[in-house]
Amino acid sequence: MGNSLNIVKSHSINVSGYEVGGDVDQQILKNGLKLSIPFNGKWVAEVYGIHTAFLQSAAVDSYVTVGVQAGMHWYGDPVSGGAGLLLLGIGGDFGNDYKDVKVRLGTGFRF
């Protein structure tokens, strides 16, 4: 389980007469849960869900991220949890009038 409150602030700058960036003042609340199930020694299956809420005005008020992935330990000791993973999964972000689905092929490391 993970929870976070992110505070993002930025200011635009003027570069050679051009305005670069934008003024951002946003607080973002995230609450998530991931279930990892090891099997066959080197393999793991994971399912996760994350709720993201923007506390200031934004294009979407909130969205939910859901996904599943499977991975194989390829580095380190999988029993100690410090192993590298090669992961393949599918997931997406879903909100009012907003959808983003993606396939992931990547690595992950346990700390």
C-alpha positions, 0 to 999 in steps of 0.5 A: 500500500502506498499513499502520497501527497505531491505539491507541485509549483513552478514559474515560467521564465523569459528566454530571449523574449519568449515565455517558457514553461507555465505557472503550475500550482497543484497538489496531487493525492495518490492512494494505491495498492499492489499485490505481488504473488511469487511462484515457481521460484523466479516468477512473480505476478502483480496486480495494482490499482491507484487512485489519483486526485487533483486538489486544484482545478485540472483537466480531469478531477481524478482518475484510476490506474489499474494494471496487471504484470508478470515478471521474472527475477533476473538479478540478485536473490529473489528470496531476499526481495533485492532482485531485479525483475524483467516485467511485461504487463498491461495497464491504463488510466481511466477518468471522466472523458480520459483513457490511456491504455499501455503495454509495459516491457521493462525492469523493476528492482526491489529494495 
